[in-house]
Amino acid sequence: MKRNILITGGAGFIGSHVVRLFVNKYPDYHIVNLDKLTYAGNLANLKEIEDRPNYTFVRADIVDFEVMRRIMDEHEIDGIIHLAAESHVDRSIKDPFTFARTNVMGTLSLLQAAKEYWETLPEKYEGKRFYHISTDEVYGALELTNPKGIESPFTTAASSEHHHAYGTVFFLETTKYNPHSPYSASKASSDHFVRAYHDTYGMPTIVTNCSNNYGPYQFPEKLIPLFINNIRHRKPLPVYGKGENVRDWLYVEDHARAIDLIFHKGIIAETYNIGGFNEWKNIDIIKVIIKTVDRLLGNPEGYSDELITYVTDRLGHDMRYAIDSRKLQRELGWEPSLQFEEGIERTVRWYLDHQDWMDNITSGDYERYYEDMYKNR
């Protein structure tokens, strides 16, 4: 079936994986990738599909309501996958206004533009879908009740090797929202707006809340690519507090598969949690990264351990996130495909094999390139 799908934030980390998946998998779909190309957006992530006949890139800001209305009408959009967001907690602590602007007002702008366009059509909302990607951080924090870890209650092919849980409580789709950072508060607000548009106007919306992603093309301010790059350059590896904070990790391509499945098969007005069934303490994941990078660089085992540097803990740093995504597993048949060790191996190899991509970002050259490209348009 011919579809016109708008993917926002498609030049970012998760978004670029989703765009490539949809462009390659659905040649009959027209994929419109909308991205503002802020610091975290990079069209180099999409080189392999940039000339495909079913792909269009539009540089725009989702907060610009009139532009969103024009894009909806011009491309006859019938499905939206909304990933565009400011997402770095440290940046949100320093600049909460930018996060409120993009994550709240941008989502509202997109919702209203879709509503107004779809309501002009004879079929109105029939066959339409507004899919909003959110985060597990909106749920707040879980207690670390098993500091050394116990056997996890979740069993998947991807969790059989590392199989620990650091508590007995997990985030469910019904967990009460309790955001603790400006970032998570802005995402919680956008989630509420999406659900309100369904309840008030009948818009066909879906929300998913996902755990930490890792993999190729992630902006190097995030833990895993930052540490890979710092080990390569013999720079300190800054660890918040004692490194005891626990996160659930999911390989980005597994998240993209879940988004594809939920966009096509998910039930309107439902929420789905997407997690890796894969809890790790920060300090333990750092040690895995060090061991993997040193091995692939030919360094002696333990060579880069001395780079670990403990720093003052982040303000409001949540202790543990852990998602129960068995609803998605049970209802739509999705589960993660990679064990964490395999995913980390792939990830480290990718960054080491794409040092030009990393250097282009860390130097800032890519931002200057886009400013020069678009300043006269």
KEKE-3310 file (N, C-alpha, C; in steps of 0.2 Angstrom, whole numbers, plus 5000, padded with zeros to 4 digits):
npx = (5004:5003:5010:5013:5025:5030:5044:5051:5066:5075:5088:5095:5102:5093:5083:5089:5092:5079:5074:5082:5079:5065:5065:5072:5065:5052:5049:5038:5033:5033:5045:5047:5059:5061:5071:5079:5093:5101:5114:5115:5110:5114:5117:5126:5124:5114:5119:5118:5105:5101:5099:5088:5073:5061:5063:5064:5072:5069:5073:5069:5060:5052:5044:5039:5024:5017:5025:5025:5011:5011:5020:5013:5002:5008:5015:5005:5004:5001:5005:5014:5030:5037:5051:5059:5068:5076:5088:5098:5102:5111:5112:5099:5098:5106:5100:5085:5074:5076:5073:5060:5054:5057:5053:5040:5032:5036:5031:5017:5015:5016:5006:4995:4996:4994:4982:4974:4976:4972:4959:4953:4952:4942:4941:4945:4952:4954:4964:4976:4990:4998:5013:5022:5037:5044:5052:5060:5063:5053:5045:5052:5062:5069:5071:5087:5088:5094:5109:5120:5115:5102:5095:5087:5069:5065:5066:5074:5080:5090:5094:5100:5113:5119:5111:5104:5095:5093:5084:5067:5056:5049:5047:5031:5019:5008:5014:5015:5018:5033:5044:5061:5071:5074:5074:5067:5055:5050:5048:5038:5028:5025:5021:5009:5002:5000:4992:4981:4977:4972:4961:4953:4951:4950:4961:4972:4983:4999:5010:5026:5038:5055:5070:5088:5097:5109:5123:5128:5131:5128:5127:5142:5142:5135:5136:5142:5148:5156:5165:5172:5178:5186:5194:5202:5209:5216:5210:5202:5190:5175:5166:5151:5148:5149:5147:5137:5124:5110:5105:5094:5098:5097:5100:5101:5096:5087:5077:5073:5067:5056:5049:5045:5036:5027:5021:5015:5007:5003:4991:4979:4979:4986:5000:5016:5030:5047:5061:5077:5078:5089:5099:5112:5125:5133:5147:5150:5147:5155:5168:5166:5166:5179:5187:5184:5187:5201:5205:5202:5210:5222:5228:5236:5227:5217:5224:5218:5211:5216:5211:5199:5189:5182:5169:5160:5143:5129:5116:5101:5102:5095:5093:5090:5084:5073:5065:5049:5045:5036:5023:5024:5031:5022:5010:5013:5024:5037:5055:5071:5085:5099:5112:5119:5134:5137:5131:5138:5151:5149:5146:5157:5167:5161:5162:5176:5180:5174:5181:5183:5170:5167:5177:5174:5163:5167:5175:5167:5166:5155:5144:5147:5147:5134:5128:5134:5129:5115:5113:5110:5098)
npy = (4994:5011:5023:5039:5044:5053:5056:5062:5070:5062:5062:5060:5049:5037:5040:5040:5026:5021:5028:5023:5009:5010:5016:5006:4994:4997:5000:5006:5015:5033:5041:5055:5064:5074:5086:5097:5098:5101:5101:5087:5081:5073:5072:5063:5051:5045:5043:5031:5030:5042:5046:5039:5035:5035:5044:5059:5073:5086:5101:5108:5115:5108:5116:5126:5130:5134:5129:5115:5113:5115:5105:5094:5095:5097:5085:5075:5068:5053:5046:5048:5047:5051:5056:5067:5076:5085:5077:5075:5073:5081:5093:5097:5101:5112:5120:5121:5128:5126:5113:5112:5120:5113:5099:5100:5111:5109:5096:5098:5107:5099:5089:5097:5102:5090:5086:5096:5095:5081:5082:5088:5079:5068:5055:5057:5053:5040:5026:5033:5038:5043:5042:5042:5043:5040:5040:5030:5037:5045:5039:5040:5035:5019:5009:5003:4988:4976:4976:4968:4961:4949:4934:4937:4940:4939:4931:4930:4926:4936:4939:4929:4927:4938:4940:4947:4956:4971:4974:4972:4977:4984:4995:4997:4999:5005:5012:5025:5042:5051:5061:5067:5075:5090:5086:5074:5078:5087:5077:5069:5078:5080:5067:5067:5077:5070:5059:5066:5072:5061:5057:5069:5073:5062:5058:5046:5039:5033:5028:5025:5020:5019:5011:5014:5017:5009:5009:5010:5027:5035:5050:5057:5062:5054:5040:5027:5029:5040:5035:5025:5033:5041:5032:5028:5040:5041:5048:5054:5044:5049:5045:5045:5048:5033:5025:5016:5017:5010:5005:5000:4992:4993:4987:4998:4994:4984:4992:5000:4990:4987:4999:4999:4988:4991:5003:4998:4987:4990:4994:5007:5021:5014:5011:5006:4998:4997:4988:4981:4970:4969:4974:4984:4989:5006:5006:4993:4991:5000:4994:4983:4990:4995:4984:4978:4988:4989:4976:4976:4986:4981:4982:4978:4968:4977:4989:5001:5004:5013:5025:5027:5039:5045:5056:5071:5067:5068:5080:5076:5062:5048:5032:5019:5012:5001:4991:4983:4975:4965:4966:4970:4960:4949:4953:4958:4950:4954:4954:4958:4955:4953:4948:4957:4957:4954:4964:4975:4972:4973:4987:4994:4990:4996:5010:5011:5007:5018:5030:5042:5047:5050:5059:5069:5074:5077:5087:5097:5100:5095:5103:5116:5113:5111:5123:5132:5126:5128:5142:5151:5147)
npz = (5000:4996:5005:5014:5024:5038:5046:5060:5066:5059:5056:5067:5080:5083:5075:5062:5060:5059:5048:5038:5038:5035:5022:5015:5017:5013:4998:4992:5000:5003:5011:5021:5028:5042:5049:5060:5060:5071:5083:5085:5074:5059:5042:5036:5042:5034:5021:5013:5008:5003:4989:4985:4977:4984:4995:5004:5010:5022:5029:5044:5058:5071:5079:5072:5067:5055:5045:5048:5045:5031:5026:5030:5021:5008:5006:5008:5020:5029:5040:5055:5062:5077:5082:5084:5096:5110:5120:5129:5146:5154:5147:5148:5161:5161:5152:5152:5145:5131:5130:5134:5124:5112:5114:5120:5115:5102:5099:5101:5091:5080:5082:5081:5068:5061:5065:5060:5046:5043:5047:5036:5026:5017:5022:5035:5050:5047:5044:5047:5057:5072:5079:5093:5100:5116:5132:5145:5156:5160:5169:5181:5195:5200:5214:5220:5224:5224:5225:5220:5211:5205:5198:5183:5180:5167:5152:5137:5121:5119:5132:5138:5141:5149:5163:5174:5187:5196:5205:5211:5206:5191:5177:5171:5158:5164:5175:5186:5181:5185:5183:5185:5180:5170:5156:5156:5162:5151:5141:5147:5148:5134:5131:5137:5130:5118:5121:5125:5114:5107:5116:5117:5103:5096:5089:5080:5090:5096:5109:5114:5126:5129:5133:5137:5122:5111:5099:5082:5075:5085:5094:5100:5114:5122:5133:5128:5115:5118:5128:5120:5111:5119:5125:5114:5111:5123:5134:5149:5157:5162:5176:5184:5201:5210:5200:5201:5196:5187:5171:5158:5143:5126:5109:5095:5083:5086:5092:5081:5074:5082:5082:5069:5069:5078:5073:5062:5067:5080:5093:5092:5103:5113:5124:5123:5131:5127:5129:5134:5142:5150:5161:5167:5178:5177:5179:5177:5163:5158:5160:5152:5140:5140:5140:5128:5118:5120:5117:5103:5098:5100:5112:5128:5140:5152:5150:5148:5160:5169:5165:5170:5179:5193:5195:5202:5206:5194:5195:5203:5199:5193:5201:5196:5181:5174:5162:5159:5146:5142:5138:5124:5119:5121:5115:5102:5098:5098:5102:5109:5099:5100:5111:5124:5124:5111:5104:5109:5104:5090:5090:5095:5086:5075:5078:5078:5065:5059:5061:5054:5053:5067:5070:5062:5068:5082:5079:5075:5062:5054:5058:5054:5040:5037:5040:5031:5019:5020:5022:5012:5008)
capx = (5000:5007:5010:5017:5026:5034:5049:5054:5072:5077:5095:5098:5104:5088:5079:5092:5091:5072:5073:5085:5074:5058:5067:5075:5060:5046:5050:5031:5031:5037:5048:5049:5063:5061:5076:5082:5100:5104:5121:5114:5108:5120:5115:5131:5120:5109:5122:5117:5099:5100:5097:5083:5067:5056:5066:5064:5074:5067:5076:5064:5060:5045:5040:5036:5018:5015:5029:5022:5005:5013:5023:5007:4998:5012:5017:5000:5006:4996:5008:5020:5034:5039:5057:5063:5068:5082:5088:5103:5100:5115:5111:5093:5100:5109:5096:5078:5070:5076:5070:5053:5052:5057:5050:5033:5029:5037:5026:5011:5014:5016:5000:4989:4996:4992:4974:4970:4976:4968:4952:4951:4951:4935:4941:4948:4957:4954:4971:4981:4993:5003:5017:5026:5043:5046:5058:5058:5064:5046:5043:5055:5067:5067:5076:5092:5087:5098:5115:5125:5111:5100:5093:5082:5063:5064:5070:5074:5087:5095:5096:5102:5120:5119:5104:5103:5091:5095:5078:5061:5051:5050:5043:5026:5015:5004:5018:5014:5024:5037:5050:5065:5075:5070:5073:5061:5048:5048:5045:5032:5023:5024:5017:5002:4998:4999:4986:4976:4974:4967:4955:4949:4949:4950:4967:4975:4990:5002:5016:5031:5043:5060:5076:5094:5099:5116:5124:5131:5128:5126:5131:5147:5141:5132:5141:5146:5153:5161:5170:5176:5182:5191:5200:5206:5213:5219:5207:5199:5183:5172:5161:5147:5147:5153:5146:5132:5118:5109:5101:5092:5101:5094:5103:5097:5092:5081:5072:5070:5062:5050:5045:5042:5031:5021:5018:5010:5002:5001:4984:4978:4979:4990:5007:5021:5037:5052:5067:5082:5078:5096:5101:5119:5128:5137:5154:5151:5147:5162:5173:5166:5169:5187:5190:5183:5191:5208:5207:5202:5216:5228:5231:5236:5221:5218:5228:5215:5208:5218:5208:5192:5190:5176:5167:5154:5137:5124:5111:5095:5104:5091:5098:5089:5078:5072:5058:5046:5042:5033:5017:5026:5033:5016:5005:5015:5029:5044:5059:5077:5088:5106:5114:5123:5141:5137:5129:5144:5156:5147:5146:5164:5170:5158:5166:5184:5180:5172:5184:5182:5163:5168:5182:5170:5158:5170:5179:5162:5166:5149:5139:5149:5146:5127:5127:5136:5125:5108:5112:5107:5092)
capy = (5000:5017:5028:5045:5044:5059:5054:5068:5068:5056:5063:5059:5042:5032:5042:5038:5019:5020:5030:5018:5003:5011:5017:5000:4989:4999:5005:5009:5021:5039:5043:5061:5064:5081:5087:5104:5098:5104:5098:5080:5078:5073:5068:5058:5045:5043:5043:5026:5031:5049:5047:5034:5039:5036:5047:5066:5076:5092:5104:5112:5115:5106:5121:5131:5127:5135:5124:5109:5112:5115:5099:5089:5096:5096:5078:5071:5064:5049:5043:5051:5043:5057:5055:5073:5079:5086:5071:5074:5076:5086:5099:5100:5104:5119:5124:5118:5131:5123:5106:5113:5122:5107:5093:5101:5115:5105:5090:5101:5110:5093:5086:5101:5102:5083:5086:5101:5092:5075:5083:5091:5074:5064:5049:5060:5049:5033:5024:5038:5036:5048:5037:5046:5039:5043:5037:5027:5042:5049:5035:5042:5030:5013:5008:4998:4983:4970:4979:4963:4958:4942:4931:4941:4937:4940:4926:4930:4924:4941:4940:4923:4927:4943:4938:4950:4962:4975:4976:4967:4981:4986:5000:4995:5004:5008:5015:5032:5046:5054:5063:5070:5080:5094:5082:5069:5082:5089:5071:5067:5083:5079:5061:5069:5080:5065:5056:5071:5073:5055:5058:5075:5074:5055:5056:5039:5040:5028:5031:5020:5022:5015:5011:5017:5013:5010:5006:5015:5033:5039:5056:5055:5065:5049:5036:5022:5032:5045:5031:5022:5038:5043:5026:5028:5046:5041:5053:5051:5041:5052:5041:5049:5045:5027:5021:5011:5018:5004:5006:4994:4994:4990:4989:5002:4991:4981:4997:5002:4984:4987:5004:4997:4983:4995:5008:4994:4983:4992:4996:5014:5023:5010:5012:5000:4999:4994:4987:4976:4965:4969:4979:4984:4995:5010:5004:4986:4992:5004:4989:4979:4994:4996:4977:4977:4992:4987:4970:4977:4990:4977:4984:4973:4968:4981:4994:5008:5004:5019:5031:5028:5045:5046:5063:5072:5064:5072:5083:5072:5057:5042:5026:5013:5011:4994:4991:4977:4975:4959:4967:4970:4953:4945:4955:4959:4945:4957:4954:4960:4949:4953:4948:4963:4957:4954:4971:4980:4970:4976:4994:4996:4989:5001:5016:5011:5007:5024:5036:5049:5050:5052:5065:5075:5076:5080:5093:5102:5101:5094:5108:5121:5112:5112:5130:5134:5123:5130:5149:5155:5144)
capz = (5000:4995:5011:5014:5031:5040:5052:5063:5069:5056:5055:5073:5081:5082:5069:5055:5059:5057:5041:5033:5038:5031:5015:5012:5017:5010:4992:4989:5004:5002:5018:5022:5034:5044:5054:5061:5060:5077:5084:5085:5068:5054:5036:5035:5044:5029:5015:5008:5005:5001:4983:4984:4974:4989:5001:5004:5016:5023:5035:5047:5065:5072:5083:5067:5065:5048:5041:5049:5041:5024:5025:5030:5015:5002:5005:5009:5026:5032:5046:5058:5068:5080:5086:5085:5103:5114:5124:5134:5153:5156:5143:5150:5167:5160:5147:5152:5141:5125:5130:5134:5117:5106:5116:5122:5110:5095:5099:5101:5084:5075:5083:5079:5061:5059:5066:5055:5039:5043:5047:5030:5021:5017:5027:5041:5053:5045:5041:5049:5064:5075:5083:5097:5104:5122:5136:5151:5161:5162:5175:5187:5196:5204:5219:5219:5230:5223:5223:5217:5205:5205:5192:5180:5179:5160:5148:5130:5118:5120:5139:5142:5144:5155:5166:5181:5189:5202:5209:5210:5203:5184:5174:5167:5154:5169:5180:5187:5179:5190:5180:5189:5176:5165:5150:5157:5163:5145:5138:5150:5145:5127:5131:5140:5125:5113:5123:5126:5107:5106:5121:5115:5096:5093:5084:5081:5093:5100:5113:5116:5131:5127:5138:5134:5116:5110:5093:5077:5073:5091:5095:5105:5120:5126:5137:5125:5110:5121:5131:5115:5108:5124:5125:5108:5112:5130:5138:5155:5156:5168:5179:5189:5208:5210:5194:5203:5193:5183:5166:5154:5137:5120:5103:5092:5077:5089:5093:5075:5072:5086:5079:5063:5071:5082:5068:5058:5070:5087:5094:5093:5110:5118:5126:5123:5133:5123:5133:5132:5147:5150:5166:5168:5181:5173:5180:5174:5156:5156:5160:5146:5134:5140:5138:5121:5114:5121:5113:5096:5097:5102:5119:5134:5144:5158:5148:5149:5166:5173:5162:5174:5183:5196:5195:5206:5203:5191:5199:5202:5195:5195:5202:5192:5176:5171:5159:5158:5139:5140:5134:5117:5117:5121:5110:5095:5096:5098:5108:5107:5095:5102:5118:5125:5122:5104:5102:5111:5100:5084:5091:5096:5079:5070:5079:5077:5058:5056:5064:5051:5055:5074:5070:5059:5073:5087:5077:5073:5055:5051:5059:5049:5033:5036:5040:5024:5014:5020:5024:5007:5005)
cpx = (5004:5005:5015:5019:5031:5038:5052:5061:5076:5085:5099:5100:5099:5084:5082:5092:5084:5071:5076:5081:5068:5060:5068:5069:5054:5047:5044:5029:5036:5039:5050:5053:5064:5066:5078:5089:5103:5111:5121:5112:5113:5117:5120:5128:5116:5112:5119:5110:5097:5097:5091:5077:5061:5058:5066:5067:5071:5070:5071:5064:5053:5041:5037:5030:5016:5019:5027:5016:5007:5016:5018:5004:5002:5014:5011:5001:5000:4998:5014:5023:5038:5045:5061:5063:5075:5082:5093:5102:5104:5114:5104:5094:5102:5105:5089:5074:5070:5073:5062:5050:5052:5052:5042:5030:5030:5032:5019:5009:5013:5009:4994:4990:4993:4984:4971:4970:4972:4961:4949:4949:4944:4935:4944:4953:4958:4961:4977:4984:4999:5007:5022:5031:5045:5052:5056:5059:5058:5044:5046:5061:5065:5073:5081:5092:5091:5105:5120:5121:5108:5097:5087:5075:5062:5069:5068:5080:5092:5097:5099:5109:5121:5112:5103:5098:5093:5090:5072:5055:5053:5045:5038:5023:5010:5007:5016:5020:5027:5044:5054:5070:5071:5069:5067:5054:5046:5045:5039:5026:5021:5020:5010:4998:4996:4992:4980:4972:4970:4961:4951:4947:4948:4956:4970:4982:4992:5008:5020:5036:5049:5066:5082:5095:5106:5117:5127:5127:5126:5130:5136:5147:5138:5138:5145:5151:5158:5167:5175:5181:5188:5196:5204:5211:5216:5217:5204:5192:5179:5166:5157:5147:5152:5151:5141:5125:5117:5104:5100:5095:5098:5098:5098:5093:5086:5075:5069:5065:5056:5046:5042:5036:5025:5018:5013:5005:5000:4994:4983:4976:4982:4997:5010:5028:5041:5059:5071:5082:5086:5099:5109:5121:5132:5144:5155:5151:5153:5167:5172:5168:5176:5190:5190:5187:5198:5210:5207:5207:5222:5232:5231:5230:5222:5222:5225:5211:5210:5215:5201:5194:5183:5175:5161:5148:5133:5119:5104:5096:5100:5095:5097:5083:5078:5065:5056:5042:5038:5026:5018:5027:5027:5011:5007:5021:5036:5048:5066:5081:5096:5107:5119:5130:5142:5136:5135:5150:5155:5148:5153:5168:5167:5162:5173:5185:5178:5175:5183:5175:5164:5172:5178:5165:5162:5174:5174:5162:5159:5144:5141:5147:5138:5125:5128:5131:5118:5108:5109:5101:5086)
cpy = (5006:5021:5033:5046:5049:5056:5060:5066:5063:5057:5061:5051:5037:5033:5039:5030:5018:5022:5025:5012:5004:5012:5011:4995:4990:5003:5008:5015:5027:5041:5050:5062:5072:5081:5094:5104:5102:5100:5090:5077:5078:5069:5063:5051:5042:5043:5037:5026:5038:5050:5042:5038:5040:5039:5054:5069:5083:5095:5109:5111:5113:5111:5126:5128:5128:5130:5117:5108:5112:5108:5093:5089:5094:5089:5073:5066:5060:5046:5047:5047:5049:5055:5062:5076:5081:5081:5070:5077:5081:5093:5102:5103:5111:5123:5121:5121:5128:5116:5107:5116:5117:5102:5094:5105:5112:5100:5093:5104:5104:5090:5091:5102:5095:5083:5090:5098:5086:5076:5086:5085:5070:5058:5051:5056:5042:5031:5029:5035:5041:5044:5042:5042:5043:5039:5034:5032:5045:5045:5037:5037:5024:5012:5002:4993:4977:4973:4974:4960:4951:4940:4935:4937:4936:4935:4928:4928:4929:4942:4934:4923:4932:4943:4941:4955:4965:4977:4971:4971:4984:4991:4996:5000:5008:5012:5023:5037:5050:5057:5067:5075:5084:5090:5078:5072:5084:5083:5069:5072:5082:5072:5063:5073:5075:5062:5060:5072:5067:5056:5063:5075:5067:5054:5049:5039:5034:5031:5025:5023:5017:5016:5014:5013:5014:5007:5011:5021:5037:5044:5055:5059:5059:5044:5031:5025:5036:5041:5028:5027:5041:5038:5027:5034:5046:5047:5050:5049:5043:5047:5044:5045:5039:5022:5015:5012:5013:5007:5000:4996:4990:4992:4992:4999:4987:4986:4999:4996:4985:4993:5003:4992:4987:5000:5004:4990:4985:4995:5003:5015:5019:5013:5006:5002:4994:4994:4981:4970:4964:4975:4978:4990:4999:5007:4997:4987:4996:4999:4985:4983:4994:4989:4976:4981:4991:4981:4972:4982:4987:4979:4979:4974:4972:4988:5001:5008:5011:5025:5032:5034:5046:5054:5064:5070:5070:5074:5078:5066:5050:5036:5021:5014:5004:4993:4984:4977:4969:4960:4967:4964:4949:4947:4956:4954:4948:4955:4956:4954:4948:4952:4954:4963:4957:4961:4976:4978:4974:4984:4997:4995:4994:5008:5016:5010:5014:5030:5042:5052:5053:5059:5071:5078:5080:5086:5099:5103:5100:5099:5114:5120:5113:5119:5133:5132:5126:5138:5153:5152:5148)
cpz = (5000:5002:5011:5022:5033:5046:5054:5066:5066:5054:5061:5074:5079:5076:5062:5054:5057:5050:5036:5033:5034:5024:5011:5012:5014:5004:4990:4994:5002:5009:5017:5029:5036:5050:5054:5059:5065:5078:5083:5079:5062:5048:5034:5037:5039:5022:5010:5005:5003:4994:4981:4982:4979:4996:4999:5011:5017:5030:5038:5054:5067:5076:5078:5064:5058:5043:5042:5045:5033:5022:5025:5023:5009:5001:5007:5015:5029:5039:5048:5063:5070:5084:5088:5093:5105:5119:5129:5141:5155:5153:5146:5157:5166:5156:5147:5147:5134:5124:5130:5127:5112:5108:5117:5116:5103:5094:5098:5094:5079:5076:5080:5071:5058:5059:5061:5048:5039:5043:5041:5025:5022:5022:5034:5044:5051:5041:5043:5056:5066:5080:5087:5101:5110:5125:5142:5157:5164:5168:5182:5189:5200:5209:5217:5225:5230:5221:5219:5211:5207:5198:5189:5179:5172:5156:5140:5127:5119:5127:5142:5144:5150:5157:5173:5181:5195:5206:5207:5207:5196:5182:5169:5163:5159:5175:5180:5185:5185:5188:5185:5186:5172:5158:5151:5158:5156:5141:5141:5148:5138:5126:5132:5134:5119:5115:5124:5119:5105:5110:5119:5108:5093:5088:5086:5083:5096:5103:5115:5121:5130:5132:5134:5127:5115:5103:5088:5076:5079:5093:5101:5112:5125:5128:5132:5119:5113:5124:5125:5112:5113:5125:5119:5108:5119:5134:5144:5153:5163:5170:5185:5195:5208:5205:5196:5200:5188:5177:5162:5147:5131:5113:5098:5086:5080:5090:5087:5073:5076:5084:5073:5064:5074:5077:5064:5061:5077:5087:5096:5101:5115:5119:5126:5126:5129:5127:5131:5136:5149:5154:5167:5173:5177:5173:5177:5166:5154:5156:5154:5140:5134:5138:5131:5116:5114:5117:5106:5094:5098:5108:5124:5138:5151:5156:5149:5155:5170:5170:5166:5179:5186:5197:5200:5202:5200:5196:5198:5198:5197:5196:5197:5187:5174:5168:5158:5151:5137:5137:5126:5115:5117:5116:5103:5093:5096:5104:5105:5104:5097:5109:5118:5123:5115:5101:5104:5106:5093:5085:5091:5089:5074:5071:5077:5069:5055:5060:5061:5052:5062:5074:5067:5064:5079:5086:5076:5066:5051:5052:5054:5042:5032:5036:5034:5019:5014:5021:5019:5004:5008)
residu = (MET:LYS:ARG:ASN:ILE:LEU:ILE:THR:GLY:GLY:ALA:GLY:PHE:ILE:GLY:SER:HIS:VAL:VAL:ARG:LEU:PHE:VAL:ASN:LYS:TYR:PRO:ASP:TYR:HIS:ILE:VAL:ASN:LEU:ASP:LYS:LEU:THR:TYR:ALA:GLY:ASN:LEU:ALA:ASN:LEU:LYS:GLU:ILE:GLU:ASP:ARG:PRO:ASN:TYR:THR:PHE:VAL:ARG:ALA:ASP:ILE:VAL:ASP:PHE:GLU:VAL:MET:ARG:ARG:ILE:MET:ASP:GLU:HIS:GLU:ILE:ASP:GLY:ILE:ILE:HIS:LEU:ALA:ALA:GLU:SER:HIS:VAL:ASP:ARG:SER:ILE:LYS:ASP:PRO:PHE:THR:PHE:ALA:ARG:THR:ASN:VAL:MET:GLY:THR:LEU:SER:LEU:LEU:GLN:ALA:ALA:LYS:GLU:TYR:TRP:GLU:THR:LEU:PRO:GLU:LYS:TYR:GLU:GLY:LYS:ARG:PHE:TYR:HIS:ILE:SER:THR:ASP:GLU:VAL:TYR:GLY:ALA:LEU:GLU:LEU:THR:ASN:PRO:LYS:GLY:ILE:GLU:SER:PRO:PHE:THR:THR:ALA:ALA:SER:SER:GLU:HIS:HIS:HIS:ALA:TYR:GLY:THR:VAL:PHE:PHE:LEU:GLU:THR:THR:LYS:TYR:ASN:PRO:HIS:SER:PRO:TYR:SER:ALA:SER:LYS:ALA:SER:SER:ASP:HIS:PHE:VAL:ARG:ALA:TYR:HIS:ASP:THR:TYR:GLY:MET:PRO:THR:ILE:VAL:THR:ASN:CYS:SER:ASN:ASN:TYR:GLY:PRO:TYR:GLN:PHE:PRO:GLU:LYS:LEU:ILE:PRO:LEU:PHE:ILE:ASN:ASN:ILE:ARG:HIS:ARG:LYS:PRO:LEU:PRO:VAL:TYR:GLY:LYS:GLY:GLU:ASN:VAL:ARG:ASP:TRP:LEU:TYR:VAL:GLU:ASP:HIS:ALA:ARG:ALA:ILE:ASP:LEU:ILE:PHE:HIS:LYS:GLY:ILE:ILE:ALA:GLU:THR:TYR:ASN:ILE:GLY:GLY:PHE:ASN:GLU:TRP:LYS:ASN:ILE:ASP:ILE:ILE:LYS:VAL:ILE:ILE:LYS:THR:VAL:ASP:ARG:LEU:LEU:GLY:ASN:PRO:GLU:GLY:TYR:SER:ASP:GLU:LEU:ILE:THR:TYR:VAL:THR:ASP:ARG:LEU:GLY:HIS:ASP:MET:ARG:TYR:ALA:ILE:ASP:SER:ARG:LYS:LEU:GLN:ARG:GLU:LEU:GLY:TRP:GLU:PRO:SER:LEU:GLN:PHE:GLU:GLU:GLY:ILE:GLU:ARG:THR:VAL:ARG:TRP:TYR:LEU:ASP:HIS:GLN:ASP:TRP:MET:ASP:ASN:ILE:THR:SER:GLY:ASP:TYR:GLU:ARG:TYR:TYR:GLU:ASP:MET:TYR:LYS:ASN:ARG)
# end
